[in-house]
Amino acid sequence: VIIQDLPGIYSLSPYTLEEVVARTYLVTEKPDAILNIVDGTNIERNLYLTTQLIELGIPVVVAINMMDLVRKRGDKISISKLEKELACPVFEISALKNEGIKEVVAKTVETARSGKVIHAPATFHESVEKAIGAIEKELGSLVDTGLARWYAIKVFERDEKVLETVSLNESQKTAIEKIISDCEKEFDDDSESIITNERYEYISGIISAAVRKAVSEDNMTMSDRIDKIVTNRILGLPIFFCVMFLIYAIAMGGWPISIGTIATGFANDVIFGEWVPGL
C-alpha cells in the first residue's frame, strides 16, 4: 500500500500552489482511493473540498476529525446521514486521542482494493445540471470517463488551466460557450459564482440534515437569552400574564395617566369638542 500525503487545502480551485499540486496529482495520478480528513469543528467549510473530491470519480472515505472537541461542545454529527448525503463512507476519529484511526484506515484500504467506480450524485439546480450534462457530451472522449463530471464543471467555470489541457475545436468551443452563457443569463451571475453558490447551498442542506449545534451561554445572542427566560416552562405563563396586565393597565386605565385615558380625552375634548363643531 502506497500512501501519498497531499498539502492541506480547502478546495481544488487553482488559486494557490498547494491547490495546484494537490489537484494535479489527483487528476493525473488517479489514486485508488482518497482519505479526506475533515475538521469536525468547522465541518461546513471543509465539506466544500469533500464535494469536489467526490466529483473526481475516485472512491472517497471521509474521516471527521476532532470529534472529541465536537462532543465536548455539545454538538452532534449524524454519521449515517452524512453517508447518505455524500454517498461515501464516513467515520468519526480523534487524531489527538487516537480514536477510530485503525477503522478508517482499514476502510480506506478496502475501498482502494475494491476498484469500484464512484458516480457523484447530482447536487446542483436542475438548469445547472443540464448545462453540465451538455458540456460532458461535448467533451466526449477528450477526457477520462471517470473524470467527465469534474472536467465538465471546471469547463463550465471557465477554469483556464483545465481548458489548456482539453483540445476543443472551434465548433465545440462555440457550443460550450453558448451553454455557459445561457445559464449565466438565467441565474444573472457568472459561471464560477453559480457553481460556488450551488455548492454552498448543497452543503447547507447536508449540514441541516446531519449536524446539530449546541447553543452555549457564551454564543447566545440577547434574543436567545430573552427567549430562554420568557419561554421557560415554569416562568413562561406568569411572565405572559404580567405583560398582558401591564398592556391592559397602560391602554385602558389603572394608572394615573394611561394611553386609553389620553386618547379618550383627546377624542372627546379636541376632535369632537373643538374641531368637528367648527367645520
CORKAMO-V853072 format. One record per residue. D_LAST is the distance of its C-alpha to the last C-alpha in Angstrom with 1 decimal. Layout:
# CORKAMO-V853072
d_last->(D_LAST & D_LAST)
This chain:
# CORKAMO-V853072
d_last->(99.0 & 97.6 & 94.4 & 92.5 & 89.9 & 87.2 & 84.8 & 81.6 & 78.8 & 75.2 & 75.4 & 77.8 & 75.9 & 78.2 & 76.4 & 79.0 & 82.8 & 82.8 & 80.7 & 82.9 & 86.1 & 84.8 & 83.5 & 86.6 & 88.9 & 86.9 & 86.8 & 90.4 & 92.3 & 90.4 & 91.3 & 92.0 & 89.1 & 86.3 & 85.6 & 82.0 & 81.4 & 77.7 & 76.0 & 74.4 & 72.2 & 70.6 & 71.2 & 68.3 & 69.5 & 73.1 & 72.5 & 71.6 & 75.3 & 76.3 & 74.5 & 76.2 & 79.6 & 79.2 & 78.6 & 82.0 & 83.6 & 85.8 & 85.9 & 83.7 & 83.9 & 81.0 & 81.7 & 78.6 & 79.9 & 78.8 & 78.0 & 79.0 & 76.0 & 73.7 & 74.7 & 74.4 & 70.8 & 70.1 & 69.5 & 70.9 & 72.2 & 73.3 & 76.5 & 76.7 & 73.2 & 74.1 & 77.3 & 75.4 & 72.8 & 75.4 & 78.2 & 80.8 & 82.5 & 80.6 & 82.1 & 81.0 & 83.1 & 83.2 & 85.6 & 85.4 & 86.7 & 88.8 & 87.0 & 87.1 & 89.0 & 92.1 & 90.0 & 88.0 & 91.0 & 93.0 & 90.1 & 89.9 & 93.7 & 93.5 & 90.7 & 92.6 & 95.7 & 94.0 & 93.3 & 90.2 & 87.9 & 84.3 & 81.5 & 78.2 & 75.3 & 72.5 & 69.8 & 67.3 & 64.6 & 66.0 & 65.5 & 67.3 & 70.1 & 70.5 & 70.8 & 73.3 & 75.3 & 75.4 & 76.7 & 79.3 & 80.6 & 80.8 & 82.7 & 85.1 & 88.6 & 87.7 & 86.8 & 88.2 & 87.0 & 86.1 & 84.0 & 82.3 & 78.9 & 79.0 & 80.1 & 77.4 & 74.7 & 76.1 & 76.3 & 72.7 & 71.8 & 73.9 & 76.2 & 78.5 & 81.4 & 81.4 & 81.1 & 84.1 & 86.2 & 85.2 & 86.9 & 84.3 & 85.0 & 82.5 & 81.5 & 80.8 & 78.8 & 76.6 & 76.0 & 75.2 & 72.9 & 70.9 & 70.7 & 69.4 & 66.9 & 65.5 & 64.9 & 63.3 & 60.9 & 59.9 & 59.3 & 58.0 & 60.5 & 64.0 & 66.9 & 67.9 & 64.5 & 64.1 & 67.3 & 66.3 & 62.9 & 64.6 & 67.2 & 64.9 & 62.8 & 66.0 & 67.0 & 63.6 & 64.2 & 67.7 & 66.4 & 63.7 & 66.4 & 69.2 & 67.9 & 66.1 & 65.3 & 65.0 & 62.0 & 63.6 & 61.9 & 62.4 & 60.7 & 57.7 & 54.2 & 51.6 & 50.0 & 53.4 & 53.9 & 50.6 & 51.3 & 54.7 & 53.2 & 50.2 & 52.3 & 55.3 & 56.5 & 56.7 & 53.7 & 51.4 & 50.0 & 49.7 & 47.8 & 45.5 & 44.7 & 44.1 & 41.7 & 39.8 & 39.7 & 38.4 & 35.6 & 34.6 & 34.9 & 32.8 & 30.1 & 30.1 & 31.5 & 35.0 & 34.5 & 33.3 & 30.3 & 29.5 & 27.2 & 26.0 & 25.3 & 23.4 & 21.3 & 20.6 & 19.8 & 17.4 & 15.5 & 15.6 & 15.1 & 12.9 & 10.8 & 10.4 & 11.2 & 9.2 & 6.7 & 5.4 & 5.6 & 3.8 & 0.0)
